[in-house]
Amino acid sequence: MLLAAAWVSVTYGNMQSPPDIALEYAQEGFLGAMAGSLIGIFVAGDTRASAQKTRRWVAFSALCELIVSRSTKLVVVAMATLGAVHFFDRWGSVDFDFFRILELRVAVLSEKDPGWLFRLSSYLQLVAGFLAMLAGTADAEYGVRPKRLASIWLSLVLPGLALGGRGWTLAPQLIYGLSHFLSRQCSTRRGGGLRSYLPVVVMVAIGLWFFTVIGTVRNRDLNRDQAESLTVANWDMEQRLMAVNYIGGSLTALGTIGRAAEQIGPAKGEATLDYFSRKAMASGLPFGATAAQFERWRTEDMPEEPEFGWTWCVPPTAMAYLILDFGRAGMPIALGFLVALGHWLSVRWLGQGLFPHVVAILALNAMFASTQSLVVFNPQNVFSLIFTAMAAVAVRPLAARLRALPGRSGDVAPVTGLGTTGT
């Protein structure tokens, strides 16, 4: 992905050729990841026979359906209500002018203590992602229910805009899709045809459009007149290739920032354990100091030279953080280990209970996201695991009752309650 996006960006003149060191890092990282993938495949083996159409999967998919069906409305209402309060509080400071979203975003990122509205809104958005993940799992067994996914997605609009962000435009659809198609390997349900996925595809297309529009206005700091004249027909090539340039820029950033990581490190795991490093630093502990120094250099102190372009604001892929932690020689080994572990978890733990299943999905998601960052332990993953652990404890008696019910196979109807034919 890095190489292909960089090639397109260079071909159309939107980016200078990445430095040779970036290509060397990419080659070394790819070889390590390939070795890790082969090891993960070999060790994981074929587990479909043990997961597919088993009593454990049938009970687990029913449990996911019950959790989502009974929680979605409460979470959506709470998130929409709190998001509206947060939205009006934030956007009042910029007179509700969408074309001042960059100003709002800078203000949000510069706050040391964002306040209780920010914290509650952020936690609820993480809960929404958790529900989208479980919804994808349940729909793998019971069929796609687009209205439920749409309600989760739309409830994120105000909380997301309150922060001047745009991740909300695509995050629920992507985590849902990843969860759904991974879970289909275990499903007893026969295929519903491509038509059943059309609403989800439409939501992804709309999300991409909003992602591009918000990014255009925010990153280019357009005024109203400039935005009104900006139609698809007169977009320049940089605008048309915004997403491609963003990924391609990560390769250039890898070369630029990887060199600095070699000089600043080794951080000995601080960047890999990012969330815990930040908490340790906030508590006054020395752990995380090197990673914090690296991040400060990356965002504030990196020399501004034409060679670097705009790479300071691009996440420099997982490889740069692993170089910081383990050095250049250790980066391919560490990346190979993470890929092997992620592959093993995503295969062996799929459908094996609430907590293992969420870990399996998050592991695969981390591998996809490694193109632009190291997201093994980020707030979303950490809190998703916390929510999952809490939910697993809370529903343990219900899960035991579901496993005790007679098994079923073939097409199934959504669970309506314990003791019914559907269950």
C-alpha positions in Angstrom: 0.0 0.0 0.0 2.8 2.4 0.9 4.8 1.7 -2.3 1.7 1.8 -4.6 0.4 5.1 -3.1 3.8 6.7 -3.2 4.3 5.6 -6.9 0.9 7.2 -7.9 1.7 10.4 -6.0 5.1 10.8 -7.5 3.8 9.9 -11.0 1.3 12.8 -10.9 3.8 15.2 -9.4 2.0 15.5 -6.0 5.0 14.3 -4.1 8.8 14.1 -4.5 10.4 10.7 -4.7 10.8 9.1 -1.2 14.3 9.0 0.1 16.2 5.8 -0.6 16.4 5.1 3.2 12.5 4.9 3.2 12.6 2.2 0.5 15.2 0.3 2.5 13.1 0.4 5.6 10.0 -0.7 3.7 11.9 -3.6 2.2 13.3 -4.8 5.5 9.9 -4.4 7.2 8.1 -6.3 4.4 10.5 -9.2 4.7 10.0 -9.4 8.4 6.2 -9.1 8.1 6.1 -11.8 5.4 8.1 -14.2 7.6 5.8 -13.5 10.5 2.7 -14.1 8.3 4.0 -17.5 7.2 4.8 -18.5 10.7 1.4 -17.3 11.9 -0.4 -19.3 9.1 1.6 -22.4 9.9 1.1 -22.3 13.7 -2.6 -21.3 13.5 -3.6 -24.1 11.1 -7.1 -24.6 9.8 -9.5 -24.0 12.7 -12.8 -23.6 10.7 -13.9 -27.1 11.6 -13.7 -26.4 15.3 -15.4 -23.0 15.1 -18.0 -23.4 12.3 -21.5 -24.5 13.2 -20.6 -25.5 16.7 -22.8 -25.0 19.8 -20.2 -22.5 21.1 -20.5 -20.3 18.0 -24.3 -20.5 17.9 -24.5 -19.5 21.5 -21.9 -16.7 21.0 -23.6 -15.2 18.0 -26.9 -15.2 19.9 -25.2 -13.5 22.8 -23.9 -10.8 20.5 -27.3 -10.3 19.0 -28.9 -9.9 22.5 -26.2 -7.4 23.7 -26.5 -5.2 20.6 -30.3 -5.3 20.4 -30.7 -4.4 24.0 -27.9 -1.8 24.2 -28.0 0.1 20.8 -30.9 2.3 21.5 -29.6 3.4 24.9 -26.1 4.1 23.6 -27.4 5.9 20.5 -29.8 8.2 22.5 -27.1 9.0 25.1 -24.5 9.7 22.5 -26.7 11.8 20.4 -27.8 13.8 23.5 -24.4 14.3 24.9 -23.0 14.9 21.4 -25.5 17.7 20.8 -24.5 19.4 24.1 -20.8 19.1 23.3 -21.4 20.2 19.7 -23.2 23.4 20.6 -20.6 24.2 23.3 -17.7 23.8 20.9 -19.1 25.3 17.7 -20.4 28.3 19.5 -16.8 29.4 19.9 -16.5 29.6 16.1 -20.0 31.0 15.4 -21.1 27.7 13.9 -19.1 28.4 10.8 -18.1 25.1 9.2 -15.3 26.8 7.3 -13.6 27.5 10.7 -13.3 23.8 11.4 -9.5 24.0 11.3 -9.5 26.7 14.0 -11.8 24.4 16.1 -9.6 21.4 15.6 -6.4 23.3 16.6 -8.2 24.5 19.8 -9.3 21.0 20.6 -5.8 19.5 20.1 -4.1 22.2 22.1 -6.2 21.7 25.3 -4.4 20.1 28.2 -7.7 19.5 30.1 -10.5 19.1 27.6 -13.2 18.7 30.3 -15.9 16.2 31.2 -17.9 16.7 28.0 -15.0 15.7 25.9 -14.2 12.7 28.1 -17.7 11.3 28.2 -18.3 11.9 24.5 -15.0 10.1 23.7 -15.9 7.1 25.9 -19.4 6.8 24.3 -17.8 6.9 20.9 -15.6 4.0 21.9 -18.7 2.1 23.1 -20.3 2.7 19.7 -17.3 1.1 18.0 -17.6 -1.8 20.3 -21.3 -2.2 19.4 -20.6 -1.9 15.7 -18.1 -4.8 16.1 -20.7 -7.0 17.9 -23.3 -6.0 15.3 -21.0 -7.2 12.5 -20.6 -10.5 14.3 -24.4 -10.9 15.0 -25.3 -10.0 11.4 -22.9 -12.7 10.1 -25.3 -15.2 11.6 -28.6 -13.5 11.3 -28.3 -11.3 8.2 -27.3 -7.7 7.6 -29.5 -5.1 9.5 -28.4 -1.8 7.9 -30.8 0.3 10.1 -29.0 -0.6 13.2 -25.6 0.2 11.8 -27.0 3.5 10.4 -28.3 4.5 13.8 -24.9 3.9 15.4 -23.2 5.8 12.6 -25.5 8.8 12.6 -25.3 9.1 16.4 -21.5 9.8 15.9 -22.0 12.8 13.7 -22.4 15.5 16.4 -19.8 14.0 18.8 -17.3 13.7 15.9 -17.9 17.2 14.6 -17.6 18.6 18.1 -14.0 17.6 18.0 -13.4 18.8 14.5 -12.6 15.2 13.5 -13.5 13.1 10.6 -12.8 9.5 11.7 -16.4 9.1 12.6 -17.4 9.2 8.9 -15.9 5.8 8.3 -14.9 4.1 11.6 -18.3 2.3 12.3 -18.6 1.0 8.8 -15.0 -0.3 8.7 -15.1 -2.0 12.1 -18.5 -3.5 11.2 -17.3 -4.8 7.9 -14.1 -6.3 9.3 -16.0 -8.0 12.1 -18.8 -9.2 9.7 -16.6 -10.8 7.0 -14.2 -12.3 9.6 -17.2 -13.8 11.5 -18.8 -15.2 8.3 -16.1 -18.0 8.4 -17.9 -19.4 11.5 -21.5 -18.7 10.4 -24.1 -21.4 9.9 -26.1 -19.0 7.7 -26.1 -19.5 3.9 -25.0 -16.5 1.8 -27.6 -13.7 1.5 -26.3 -12.4 -1.8 -24.5 -9.2 -2.7 -27.7 -7.2 -2.6 -27.9 -7.5 1.1 -24.6 -5.6 1.4 -25.7 -2.7 -0.7 -26.8 -0.5 2.2 -23.5 -0.9 3.9 -21.6 -0.1 0.6 -23.8 3.1 0.3 -22.9 4.1 3.9 -19.2 3.6 3.1 -19.5 5.7 -0.1 -21.2 8.5 1.8 -18.7 8.3 4.6 -15.8 8.6 2.1 -17.5 11.7 0.6 -17.8 13.4 4.0 -14.2 12.3 4.9 -13.0 14.0 1.7 -15.1 17.2 2.1 -14.1 17.7 5.8 -10.5 17.0 5.0 -10.5 19.4 2.1 -12.0 22.3 4.1 -9.9 21.6 7.2 -6.5 20.7 5.7 -6.6 23.4 3.0 -8.3 25.9 5.2 -10.8 27.0 2.5 -13.2 29.9 2.9 -16.8 29.7 1.8 -16.2 31.1 -1.7 -13.4 28.8 -2.4 -15.4 25.7 -1.2 -18.4 26.7 -3.2 -16.4 26.8 -6.4 -14.7 23.5 -5.6 -16.6 20.8 -7.5 -15.4 17.4 -8.5 -15.1 18.6 -12.1 -12.5 21.2 -11.3 -10.6 19.4 -8.5 -6.9 19.4 -9.1 -4.9 16.1 -9.0 -3.8 16.7 -5.4 -7.4 16.9 -4.3 -8.5 13.8 -6.3 -5.7 11.8 -4.8 -6.0 13.1 -1.3 -6.3 9.7 0.3 -3.5 8.2 -1.9 -1.2 11.1 -1.1 -1.8 10.7 2.6 -0.8 7.0 2.5 2.1 7.7 0.1 3.3 10.5 2.3 3.7 8.0 5.1 6.5 6.3 3.1 8.3 9.6 2.8 7.7 10.2 6.5 9.2 6.7 7.3 12.5 7.7 5.7 12.6 11.1 7.3 11.4 10.1 10.8 13.0 6.6 10.8 16.4 8.2 10.8 15.5 10.3 13.8 14.1 7.3 15.5 17.5 5.5 15.2 19.2 8.5 16.8 16.6 9.1 19.6 16.0 5.4 20.5 16.0 2.7 21.6 12.8 3.2 23.6 12.6 -0.5 24.6 8.9 -0.9 24.0 7.6 2.6 25.0 6.2 3.3 21.5 4.7 -0.1 21.2 2.9 0.3 24.6 1.8 3.8 23.5 -1.3 4.2 25.7 0.4 2.9 28.8 3.5 5.1 28.1 1.4 8.2 28.0 -0.4 7.3 31.2 2.9 6.7 32.9 4.3 10.1 31.7 1.1 11.8 33.0 1.7 10.2 36.4 5.3 11.4 36.5 6.9 8.1 35.9 10.0 8.0 33.7 8.6 5.3 31.5 7.5 6.9 28.2 10.1 9.7 28.2 11.9 8.6 25.1 8.6 8.1 23.2 7.4 11.5 24.3 10.7 13.1 23.1 10.3 11.4 19.8 6.7 12.5 19.4 7.6 16.1 20.3 10.4 16.1 17.7 8.1 14.6 15.1 5.3 17.2 15.5 7.2 20.3 16.6 10.9 20.3 16.0 11.5 18.4 12.8 13.5 20.6 10.4 11.5 22.2 7.6 13.2 21.3 4.4 11.7 20.8 0.9 12.7 17.1 1.1 10.4 16.5 4.0 7.3 18.2 2.5 4.4 17.8 4.9 5.5 14.6 6.4 5.5 16.0 9.9 1.7 15.6 10.2 1.6 12.1 8.7 1.8 9.0 10.9 5.0 7.4 9.8 3.7 3.8 9.8 4.3 1.2 12.4 7.9 0.7 11.2 9.1 4.1 12.5 7.8 3.4 16.0 9.4 -0.1 16.0 12.7 1.4 14.8 12.4 3.8 17.8 11.8 0.9 20.2 14.2 -1.8 18.8 16.5 -0.1 16.4 16.8 -0.7 12.6 18.0 -4.3 13.0 15.3 -5.2 15.5 12.4 -3.6 13.5 11.8 -6.4 11.0 12.0 -9.0 13.9 9.5 -7.0 16.0 7.2 -6.5 13.0 7.3 -10.1 12.1 6.5 -11.1 15.7 3.5 -8.7 15.8 2.2 -10.0 12.4 2.6 -13.6 13.5 0.8 -13.0 16.8 -1.9 -11.0 15.1 -2.5 -13.7 12.5 -2.6 -16.4 15.1 -5.1 -14.5 17.3 -7.4 -13.6 14.4 -7.6 -17.3 13.4 -7.5 -19.2 16.7 -9.7 -16.9 18.8 -12.4 -16.2 16.3 -15.8 -17.1 17.7 -14.4 -18.6 20.9 -16.2 -16.4 23.3 -16.8 -12.6 23.7 -13.3 -11.6 24.9 -11.3 -13.8 22.5 -13.5 -12.9 19.6 -13.0 -9.1 20.1 -9.2 -9.7 20.5 -9.2 -11.6 17.2 -10.9 -8.7 15.4 -8.8 -6.0 17.0 -5.6 -8.0 16.1 -6.6 -8.0 12.4 -7.6 -4.4 12.5 -4.2 -3.5 14.0 -2.5 -5.2 11.1 -4.5 -3.2 8.5 -3.9 0.0 10.4 -0.1 -0.5 10.6 0.3 1.3 7.3 0.0 4.6 9.1 0.7 4.0 12.7 1.4 1.5 15.5 -2.0 0.8 17.0 -1.5 -2.3 19.1 -2.2 -0.5 22.3 -4.1 2.7 21.5 -7.1 4.2 23.4 -9.6 2.5 21.1 -8.1 -1.0 21.5 -7.5 -0.6 25.2 -11.0 0.6 26.0 -12.6 -1.9 23.7 -10.9 -4.7 25.7 -12.0 -3.1 29.0 -15.6 -2.8 27.7 -15.4 -6.4 26.5 -14.1 -7.7 29.8 -16.9 -5.9 31.7 -19.5 -7.2 29.3 -18.1 -10.7 29.5 -18.5 -10.8 33.2 -21.9 -9.2 33.2 -23.4 -11.7 30.6 -21.7 -14.8 31.9 -24.9 -16.3 33.3 -26.7 -15.5 30.1 -24.0 -17.0 28.0 -24.1 -20.2 30.0 -27.9 -20.5 29.5 -27.5 -19.9 25.7 -24.9 -22.7 25.4 -27.3 -25.0 27.2 -30.0 -24.5 24.6 -30.4 -27.0 21.6 -28.1 -26.3 18.7 -29.4 -25.3 15.2 -28.1 -25.1 11.7 -29.1 -23.5 8.4 -30.8 -20.2 8.1 -31.8 -18.7 11.4 -34.0 -15.9 12.6 -32.9 -13.1 14.9 -32.9 -13.9 18.6 -36.0 -12.6 20.3 -35.6 -13.9 23.8 -34.5 -16.9 25.8 -36.7 -20.0 25.4 -38.2 -19.0 22.0 -37.9 -20.9 18.8 -35.5 -18.3 17.4 -33.2 -18.9 20.3 
